[in-house]
Amino acid sequence: MFDIAVIGAGLLGSAALRHLTVSFPELRVCAIGPAEPKNRKMHQGVFASHYDQGRITRVLDPSPLWGRLARESIAEYAKIEAASGIVFHHRAGCLRATDLPERIVQMDACAEQLSSPHSRLDDAGCRAAHPYLRFSDSFVAWDEVGEAGYINPRQLAAAQLAAAQNNGAQVIREIVDAIRCEQGGVTIYTRKPPSVPGQGEAIRARKILLCAGGYSNTLLDRKLSLRTKGHTILLAEVPVGEVERLRAMPAVISAFAHKDVSSLYMLPPVPYPDGKTYIKLGFGDADALPLPEPYFNAVQDDRELLDWFHTDGRQDLAEALKEALHRMLPGLNALSYHSVPCLITHTAHGNPYIDALDAGRMYVATGGNGAAAKSSDAIGRLGAMLCATGEWRSQFNRAEFHAVYADGGSK
């Protein structure tokens, strides 16, 4: 029997597993979750949104809570790389630009509170610092340097798991079909082989920490208030000459009311496993989308999300992203374009759920709200500490992470 089993081996689950091995080396712990499929369109199991090469990392954020989570996580990056031997952090900087008055107030407050190294630029200053970028004629930008840039989420999850395994944790590469709270602990039923439900093994643990993202409700009798939303990403292939021209390009996050400037996020050229280099971008503000992305109600079975992950996302949104890319990077020479699907799990209050669902047996750390990759280490740590001790051992306000149920109740 395991002392704690982490359900989910993605960014949050892998972080939680590592922290359990560091803070509680006497415990027998494991993470249960499948490896990345070799063929996305043929895969019949679960997916994870960290199957990617680039996610923006930075401290400055309109939400001070997310800024603090990011700051605590970024402080651990070097330690995780050293413990695993896997490099995932790339210091490229991050530029946030906006013409929204309320966003300017929020960003200035966060910059003052969290003191991450940055320059506050007006439109002329931004054009001088980054002449290849185009926004509007009047805006404010925060050019964050230091540790800001991007992480490779595939490598981050691999690094967390490797460090945890080096400390004695087990990683079980299976899909979880069901969990049952029973006297003395929890029984976890896995799917084995992956295509045949109900034919796996039963794994026993005294406690579990549920880190299953958009699949969390498929394992719960009483459902959480979670909305799983499709998200379309565009990858624009760029040649060596463009990679060199944009060598100093930071990650970009824009939020604009101006009709000709899209609200989006964009990464600098990043190498991908196919040997090509891509600029990755997606729309960042759901309220500013030119067309709505689909929502899913994944509550019964993980196969409810299969159809979405077998697509290439929404092609009309991919075309809109292509147009936005060339407005923001005029003169860009792109060799090809393709789009991929992703999934964002939204909670009721916009923060992760980190809570006890059945005190002493079942705990949860889930709901990234499209912002958790960079902050996953701190979120995983909060979940690990709560699960292991039953206590909230953090200066964060526990109430900001309380779980909300679909029936309106909360813990």
C-alpha positions in Angstrom: 0.0 0.0 0.0 1.2 3.5 -0.8 0.9 6.3 1.7 -0.1 8.7 -1.0 -0.9 8.2 -4.6 -1.0 11.2 -6.9 -3.6 10.8 -9.7 -2.2 12.5 -12.7 1.5 12.8 -13.8 1.3 16.1 -15.6 2.6 19.4 -14.4 0.7 19.6 -11.2 0.9 15.9 -10.3 4.7 15.7 -11.1 5.4 18.8 -8.9 3.3 17.4 -6.0 5.2 14.0 -6.3 8.6 15.7 -6.1 7.6 17.8 -3.1 6.3 14.7 -1.3 9.6 13.0 -1.7 11.6 16.1 -0.6 9.4 17.0 2.5 8.3 13.5 3.5 11.0 11.0 2.4 9.6 8.4 4.8 6.4 8.1 2.9 5.8 5.6 0.1 4.4 7.6 -2.8 3.6 7.2 -6.5 2.1 9.1 -9.4 -0.3 7.3 -11.7 -0.8 8.6 -15.3 -0.1 7.5 -18.9 2.9 8.6 -21.0 2.4 10.9 -23.9 0.9 9.0 -26.9 2.9 8.6 -30.0 0.0 9.4 -32.4 -2.4 12.0 -31.1 -5.1 11.3 -33.7 -5.1 7.6 -33.2 -4.9 7.7 -29.4 -7.9 6.4 -27.5 -6.9 7.3 -23.9 -6.4 10.5 -22.0 -4.4 13.6 -23.1 -2.5 16.3 -21.3 -1.9 19.9 -22.2 1.8 19.8 -21.3 2.5 17.9 -24.6 4.1 21.0 -26.0 7.5 22.8 -26.2 6.8 26.3 -24.9 4.8 28.0 -22.2 5.4 31.6 -21.1 6.9 32.2 -17.6 7.0 35.5 -15.8 6.1 37.0 -12.5 4.2 40.2 -13.5 0.5 39.4 -13.8 -2.8 41.3 -13.4 -3.5 38.9 -10.5 -1.1 39.3 -7.5 -2.0 35.7 -6.5 -0.9 34.2 -9.8 2.2 36.5 -9.7 3.1 35.1 -6.3 2.6 31.5 -7.4 4.8 32.2 -10.4 7.5 33.8 -8.3 7.6 30.8 -5.9 7.7 28.3 -8.8 10.4 30.2 -10.7 12.6 30.2 -7.6 12.6 26.4 -7.8 13.5 26.0 -11.5 17.2 25.8 -11.1 16.9 23.3 -8.2 14.6 21.0 -10.3 17.0 21.2 -13.3 19.9 20.3 -11.0 18.1 17.4 -9.3 17.0 15.9 -12.6 19.7 16.8 -15.1 16.9 18.1 -17.4 16.9 21.7 -18.7 13.5 23.2 -19.3 13.8 27.0 -18.5 14.8 29.5 -21.1 15.4 33.2 -20.1 14.0 35.1 -23.1 12.1 37.8 -21.2 8.4 38.6 -21.4 6.7 41.7 -22.8 3.2 42.6 -21.6 1.5 45.3 -23.6 -2.0 46.9 -23.2 -4.1 49.9 -23.8 -6.7 48.9 -21.2 -6.8 51.4 -18.3 -7.9 48.8 -15.7 -5.1 46.4 -16.9 -2.5 49.2 -16.6 -3.6 49.8 -13.0 -3.4 46.1 -12.2 0.0 45.6 -13.8 1.5 48.7 -12.1 0.2 47.4 -8.7 1.7 43.9 -9.3 5.0 45.4 -10.5 5.3 47.4 -7.3 4.3 44.6 -5.0 6.4 41.8 -6.5 9.4 43.8 -7.7 10.4 41.6 -10.6 13.1 43.2 -12.8 11.4 45.1 -15.7 11.2 48.3 -17.6 7.9 50.2 -18.0 7.8 51.4 -21.6 5.5 53.7 -23.5 4.7 53.0 -27.2 7.9 54.8 -28.4 10.1 53.0 -25.9 8.6 49.6 -26.9 9.2 50.3 -30.6 12.8 51.3 -29.8 13.4 48.1 -27.7 11.6 45.7 -30.0 11.4 47.3 -33.5 10.0 44.1 -35.1 6.8 44.2 -33.1 3.7 46.3 -33.9 0.8 47.1 -31.5 -1.1 50.4 -31.7 0.0 54.1 -31.4 -0.7 54.4 -27.7 -0.1 51.7 -25.1 2.0 50.8 -22.1 4.3 47.8 -21.9 6.2 46.0 -19.1 9.4 44.5 -20.4 10.3 41.8 -17.8 13.7 40.3 -17.8 15.7 38.2 -15.3 14.0 34.8 -15.1 11.1 35.6 -17.4 10.9 33.8 -20.7 9.5 30.4 -21.4 9.6 26.8 -20.1 9.4 23.6 -22.0 6.4 21.9 -20.3 7.3 18.4 -21.5 10.7 18.8 -20.0 9.4 20.3 -16.8 7.1 17.4 -16.1 9.9 15.0 -17.0 12.3 16.8 -14.7 9.8 16.7 -11.8 9.2 13.0 -12.3 12.9 12.2 -12.6 13.8 14.1 -9.5 11.0 12.3 -7.6 12.1 8.9 -8.9 15.6 9.7 -7.8 14.2 10.2 -4.3 12.4 6.8 -4.4 9.0 7.6 -5.8 7.2 5.3 -8.3 5.6 6.4 -11.5 2.9 4.1 -12.8 2.2 4.7 -16.5 -1.5 3.7 -16.5 -4.9 5.4 -16.9 -7.0 5.6 -13.8 -10.6 4.4 -14.4 -12.1 4.8 -11.0 -11.3 5.6 -7.4 -13.2 4.3 -4.4 -12.9 5.6 -0.8 -13.0 2.6 1.6 -12.2 1.9 5.2 -8.5 2.4 5.7 -7.8 4.2 2.5 -8.6 4.4 -1.2 -8.6 1.9 -4.0 -7.5 3.1 -7.4 -8.6 1.0 -10.4 -6.5 1.4 -13.6 -7.1 0.6 -17.2 -4.9 -2.2 -18.6 -4.5 -2.7 -21.5 -5.3 1.0 -22.3 -8.1 0.2 -24.7 -10.1 -2.1 -22.4 -11.7 -0.4 -19.4 -12.2 -2.4 -16.2 -9.4 -4.8 -16.9 -6.6 -3.1 -15.0 -5.2 -3.6 -11.5 -6.3 -2.2 -8.1 -3.8 0.0 -6.4 -4.2 0.8 -2.7 -3.2 4.0 -1.0 -4.0 5.6 2.4 -4.6 9.0 0.7 -4.8 10.3 -2.9 -4.1 13.7 -4.4 -6.2 14.2 -7.5 -4.3 16.3 -10.1 -6.2 15.2 -13.2 -7.0 18.6 -14.8 -10.0 18.4 -17.2 -10.5 14.8 -16.4 -11.0 15.3 -12.6 -14.8 15.0 -12.7 -14.7 11.7 -14.5 -13.3 10.2 -11.3 -15.6 12.0 -8.8 -19.1 11.0 -7.6 -19.8 14.6 -6.5 -18.7 16.8 -9.4 -16.6 19.9 -9.0 -17.5 23.2 -10.7 -15.1 22.8 -13.6 -15.5 24.0 -17.2 -13.3 22.4 -19.8 -12.8 24.7 -22.8 -11.2 23.9 -26.1 -8.3 26.1 -27.1 -6.7 26.4 -30.6 -3.0 27.0 -30.9 -1.2 28.1 -34.1 2.3 27.1 -34.9 4.1 29.1 -37.6 7.3 27.5 -38.9 10.1 30.0 -39.4 13.4 29.5 -41.3 16.9 30.0 -39.9 17.1 33.6 -41.1 14.0 34.6 -39.2 15.2 32.8 -36.1 18.3 34.9 -36.2 16.4 38.1 -36.9 14.2 37.5 -33.9 16.9 36.2 -31.7 16.2 38.9 -29.0 12.4 38.5 -29.2 10.7 38.0 -25.8 7.5 36.2 -25.1 4.6 38.5 -25.7 1.2 38.9 -24.0 -1.1 41.6 -25.3 -4.5 42.9 -24.2 -6.0 45.6 -26.3 -9.3 47.4 -26.9 -7.9 48.7 -30.2 -9.8 47.0 -33.1 -6.6 46.2 -35.0 -4.6 44.7 -32.2 -5.4 41.2 -31.0 -5.4 40.1 -27.3 -3.0 37.1 -27.5 0.1 35.4 -26.2 3.0 34.6 -28.4 6.3 32.8 -27.9 9.6 33.6 -29.6 10.9 30.9 -32.1 11.1 27.6 -30.2 12.6 24.3 -31.6 10.1 21.4 -31.7 10.7 17.6 -31.8 10.1 17.5 -35.6 13.4 19.4 -36.1 11.6 22.6 -37.1 11.3 25.9 -35.3 8.0 27.5 -34.6 6.4 30.7 -33.3 3.5 29.6 -31.1 0.5 31.8 -30.4 -3.0 31.7 -29.2 -5.8 34.1 -28.2 -5.4 34.9 -24.5 -8.7 36.6 -23.6 -11.8 34.5 -23.9 -14.0 37.7 -24.0 -12.0 39.0 -27.0 -12.1 35.9 -29.2 -13.3 36.6 -32.7 -15.2 33.3 -32.6 -16.1 31.2 -29.5 -14.1 28.0 -28.6 -16.1 24.9 -27.6 -16.8 23.9 -24.0 -17.0 20.3 -22.9 -18.7 18.7 -20.0 -16.4 15.8 -19.2 -18.0 14.3 -16.2 -18.6 10.6 -16.9 -15.7 9.2 -19.0 -12.4 10.5 -20.4 -13.5 9.5 -23.9 -15.8 12.6 -23.9 -12.7 14.7 -24.8 -11.4 12.3 -27.5 -13.1 14.0 -30.5 -11.6 17.4 -29.7 -8.1 16.1 -29.3 -8.4 14.2 -32.6 -9.0 17.5 -34.4 -6.5 20.3 -35.3 -8.5 22.8 -33.3 -10.8 25.4 -35.0 -9.6 26.3 -38.4 -11.4 29.6 -38.5 -9.6 30.6 -35.3 -6.3 29.4 -36.7 -6.8 31.7 -39.7 -7.6 34.6 -37.3 -4.4 33.8 -35.4 -2.4 33.8 -38.7 -3.7 37.3 -39.5 -3.0 38.5 -36.0 0.6 37.1 -36.2 1.4 39.0 -39.3 -0.1 42.3 -38.0 2.1 42.0 -34.8 5.2 40.8 -36.7 5.0 42.6 -40.1 7.2 41.1 -42.7 7.5 37.8 -41.0 8.6 35.0 -43.4 6.8 31.9 -42.3 7.3 28.6 -44.2 4.2 26.9 -43.1 1.4 26.9 -40.5 -0.5 24.3 -38.6 -2.8 24.3 -35.6 -3.2 22.0 -32.7 -5.9 21.5 -30.0 -5.4 22.2 -26.3 -7.7 22.3 -23.3 -8.2 24.8 -20.5 -9.8 23.8 -17.2 -11.6 26.7 -15.5 -12.6 26.8 -11.9 -15.5 28.8 -10.4 -13.2 31.5 -8.9 -10.3 31.5 -11.3 -7.8 30.0 -8.9 -6.7 26.4 -8.7 -8.8 24.1 -6.4 -6.5 22.9 -3.6 -8.6 21.3 -0.9 -9.7 18.3 1.0 -12.6 16.5 -0.7 -12.7 13.7 1.9 -10.4 14.8 4.8 -7.8 12.1 5.6 -8.3 10.3 2.3 -9.0 12.4 -0.8 -7.5 15.8 -1.7 -7.4 17.8 -4.9 -5.1 20.2 -6.7 -6.6 20.9 -10.1 -7.9 23.7 -12.4 -5.1 25.6 -14.1 -7.3 28.3 -15.7 -4.9 28.6 -18.6 -2.2 30.0 -16.4 -0.7 27.2 -14.3 2.2 25.8 -16.3 4.7 28.4 -15.1 3.3 28.2 -11.5 2.8 24.4 -11.4 5.6 23.8 -8.8 4.0 26.0 -6.2 0.5 24.7 -6.8 1.8 21.1 -6.6 3.6 21.9 -3.4 0.5 23.3 -1.8 -1.5 20.2 -2.7 1.3 17.9 -1.5 1.6 19.6 1.9 -2.1 19.6 2.5 -2.5 15.9 1.5 0.5 14.8 3.6 -0.3 16.7 6.8 -4.0 17.6 6.6 -2.9 21.2 7.4 -2.5 24.4 5.4 1.1 25.2 5.7 1.5 28.3 3.6 1.3 32.1 3.7 -1.2 31.9 0.9 -4.8 32.4 2.0 -6.4 29.0 1.9 -9.9 30.4 1.2 -8.6 31.5 -2.3 -8.2 27.9 -3.3 -11.3 26.3 -1.9 -13.1 23.7 -4.0 -16.5 24.6 -5.4 -18.9 21.8 -6.4 -21.2 21.8 -9.4 -24.2 21.7 -7.1 -23.1 25.0 -5.6 -21.6 23.7 -2.4 -18.0 24.2 -1.3 -15.5 22.8 1.2 
